Amino acid sequence: MTPEGESILLAEGTGNQAPARTWRADAALAGNTVIWGSTFVLVQAALKDISPILFLAIRFSIATLALALLFRGRAKFRPTRGGMVAGGCLFAGYLFQTVGLQYTTASKSAFITGLAIPLVPLLTCFVYFSRPRMFELAGALCATTGMGLMTLEGDMLAIGRGDLLTFFCAVAFAAHIIAVGHYSRRINFESLSLIQLGGAALLGLGTFWWVETPVMHLTPVVLGALGLTGLFATALAFTVQAWAQQHTTPTRTALIYSLEPVIAWLTSFWLLGEVLSRRAVIGAVLILCGILIVELKRTHSTEHLPNGGANSGV
């Protein structure tokens, strides 16, 4: 969505309470980053005892059942274009991320996933046939350089399998942010949440039995990971996002979500003692700089709220 389009959509029907609603939405999205950032290590540990697509199928099924009970009478589980597009992007993102976690570290996975943020304005330009701005290109170049420092290995500078899969995850998550931002003002958030998670669950249930060799050992770690990710990191978090993006923009959403890799790295360091190499640290800093170049420049160059309010976030 173009900055001008974001301004118009956010301004419609907000009135004098728009700034307060926007800050509540931003705070809710910040809560999502804490939940998501702290689950990388847990999911990585669970994947030792369960195959990745089966894990996702169960995770999204738990989330769908929870929302069906919570929103009964308020949400319509009727396939819509917006819900299915968002669900497809969501499943693709988690598929690449979960499989990639088998071949890379939790902290590297989180920072590479963060590339979704500078990709949001670039994909937005592609979808809406607009020309990217110089600071968007500069931010993407900075973040890409950082990804190279974090992931390229050996004399041949080959990228690891897990890192490449996680990059595809970032592309899918960027598309998901754009899709939710577009459709959240056309579908009530209860229905959008239920449809996108239900669609992702169906994709998982329809593919795990032939795409991979299903493996599942119901250890405490696996049960804990399924429960926490299904109920909190999926059902709660994506309902919050669908509600929040009615009152904020994809740009603000992307900036707030830039906190996620930092939280994931702190969790990895605290629980596992995982330390990034000096080159990887420089790469991580460049990724965060690329995110901030793109999003803070958009924040200060575009008015997104009536009554002069500023807009800032992933």
GIFEN-V917834 format. One record per pair of residues at least 24 apart in sequence whose ideal C-beta (glycine too) atoms are under 6 Angstrom apart, sorted by sequence separation. I is the first residue (numbers start at 1). J is the second residue. If there is no record, write none. Layout:
# GIFEN-V917834
i=[I:I]
j=[J:J]
This chain:
# GIFEN-V917834
i=[118:115:258:112:56:255:254:56:108:193:52:193:52:251:193:192:112:123:189:112:116:120:124:189:47:112:115:119:123:249:113:258:44:109:113:116:120:255:256:257:103:104:116:184:255:256:103:104:252:255:252:253:254:184:185:252:253:44:100:184:249:181:41:100:180:40:99:100:96:97:181:40:96:97:178:96:177:93:177:93:92:93:89:93:89:90:89:89:86:85:86:82:82:90:83:87:91:86:90:83:87:91:83:87:75:76:80:84:74:75:77:71:75:1:71:2:67:67:2:120:149:150:64:149:150:63:64:120:149:60:64:117:146:60:61:146:60:117:145:146:60:142:143:57:114:142:143:56:57:142:111:57:110:139:53:54:110:139:53:138:139:53:107:135:136:53:54:51:107:54:106:135:51:51:66:50:59:63:107:49:58:62:67:66:49:59:59:63:50:63:118:49:111:114:118:121:117:46:59:9:45:46:111:118:46:1:43:42:39:39:35:36:117:35:35:32:32:28:29:28:25:25:25:37:29:33:36:40:22:21:22:30:33:37:41:29:33:37:41:34:38:26:41:10:6:18:26:18:19:10:11:7:6:3]
j=[143:143:291:147:94:295:295:98:150:238:98:239:99:298:242:242:163:174:242:166:170:174:178:243:102:167:170:174:178:304:169:314:101:166:170:173:177:312:313:314:161:162:174:242:313:314:162:163:311:314:312:313:314:245:246:313:314:106:162:246:311:245:106:165:245:106:165:166:165:166:250:110:168:169:250:169:250:169:253:172:172:173:172:176:175:176:176:179:179:179:180:183:187:196:192:196:200:196:200:195:199:203:196:200:190:191:195:199:190:191:194:190:194:124:194:128:193:194:130:250:279:280:197:282:283:197:198:254:283:197:201:254:283:200:201:286:201:258:286:287:204:286:287:204:261:289:290:204:205:290:261:208:261:290:207:208:264:293:208:293:294:211:265:293:294:212:214:212:268:216:268:297:214:215:231:216:226:230:274:217:226:230:235:235:219:229:230:234:222:235:290:222:284:287:291:294:291:221:234:185:221:222:287:294:225:181:225:225:229:233:232:233:314:233:237:237:240:240:244:244:244:247:248:260:253:257:260:264:247:247:248:256:259:263:267:256:260:264:268:263:267:256:271:249:249:305:313:306:309:304:306:304:304:302]
